[in-house]
Amino acid sequence: MSDAIAAHLVVDDPERAAQWYASVFGARETDRIPLPDGTVFAIDLTLGATTIALAGEYPDQGSSPEDARWHVPGPGRGDRQRG
């Protein structure tokens, strides 16, 4: 893992969120996972050295917008996740 921060955000509309991050912050899409019905399961973005994974919400499977995870590396601390 690099020294960059990686965030995993659950949003109600990954495509709309990705467009917003691109227009406001200049984020660049690096990967997209479509579902068979054409909707988007997740989109990965880069913003400088930061990776942002935007996933759709699926409350019936325990995934909602209240779920957020990020990786903050640091010397002597190991990998830490908060949520």
C-alpha positions as CSV (number, residue, x, y, z in Angstrom):
1,M,0.0,0.0,0.0
2,S,1.3,3.5,-0.8
3,D,1.4,6.4,1.5
4,A,-1.9,7.8,0.1
5,I,-5.3,7.8,1.7
6,A,-7.9,5.5,0.2
7,A,-11.6,6.1,0.9
8,H,-14.7,3.9,0.3
9,L,-17.9,5.7,0.3
10,V,-21.4,4.3,-0.1
11,V,-23.7,6.7,-2.1
12,D,-27.2,6.5,-3.5
13,D,-26.0,7.1,-7.1
14,P,-22.4,6.3,-7.9
15,E,-22.6,7.7,-11.4
16,R,-23.9,11.1,-10.2
17,A,-21.4,11.2,-7.4
18,A,-18.5,10.4,-9.8
19,Q,-19.6,13.2,-12.1
20,W,-19.7,15.6,-9.1
21,Y,-16.2,14.6,-7.9
22,A,-14.9,15.0,-11.5
23,S,-16.4,18.4,-12.0
24,V,-15.7,19.9,-8.6
25,F,-12.3,18.3,-7.7
26,G,-11.0,17.0,-11.1
27,A,-11.2,13.4,-10.0
28,R,-10.5,10.8,-12.8
29,E,-12.4,7.6,-13.2
30,T,-10.1,4.5,-13.2
31,D,-12.6,1.6,-12.9
32,R,-16.3,0.9,-13.1
33,I,-18.2,-2.2,-12.1
34,P,-21.6,-2.5,-13.9
35,L,-24.4,-4.7,-12.8
36,P,-26.4,-6.9,-15.3
37,D,-29.3,-4.5,-15.3
38,G,-27.1,-1.6,-16.5
39,T,-26.9,0.2,-13.1
40,V,-23.4,0.8,-11.6
41,F,-22.3,-1.2,-8.6
42,A,-19.1,0.8,-8.0
43,I,-16.8,3.4,-9.5
44,D,-13.2,4.0,-8.6
45,L,-11.7,7.5,-8.9
46,T,-8.3,9.0,-8.3
47,L,-7.8,12.5,-7.0
48,G,-4.1,13.1,-6.9
49,A,-2.6,10.3,-4.9
50,T,-6.0,9.5,-3.2
51,T,-8.2,6.7,-4.3
52,I,-12.0,7.1,-3.8
53,A,-14.2,4.0,-4.3
54,L,-17.9,5.0,-4.7
55,A,-20.3,2.1,-4.2
56,G,-24.1,2.1,-4.6
57,E,-26.2,1.6,-1.5
58,Y,-27.9,-1.7,-0.9
59,P,-29.6,-1.3,2.5
60,D,-31.1,-4.8,2.3
61,Q,-27.6,-6.2,2.2
62,G,-26.3,-3.9,5.0
63,S,-24.7,-1.2,2.8
64,S,-25.9,2.3,3.3
65,P,-24.6,5.9,3.0
66,E,-23.7,5.9,6.6
67,D,-20.9,3.4,5.8
68,A,-17.6,5.1,5.0
69,R,-14.1,3.6,5.3
70,W,-10.7,5.1,4.7
71,H,-7.2,3.9,4.9
72,V,-4.6,6.2,6.5
73,P,-1.1,4.7,6.5
74,G,1.5,6.0,8.8
75,P,4.9,5.0,10.2
76,G,4.6,2.6,13.1
77,R,0.8,2.6,13.0
78,G,0.2,0.0,10.4
79,D,-3.0,0.2,8.4
80,R,-5.9,1.8,10.1
81,Q,-9.5,1.9,9.0
82,R,-12.3,4.1,10.5
83,G,-15.9,3.8,9.8
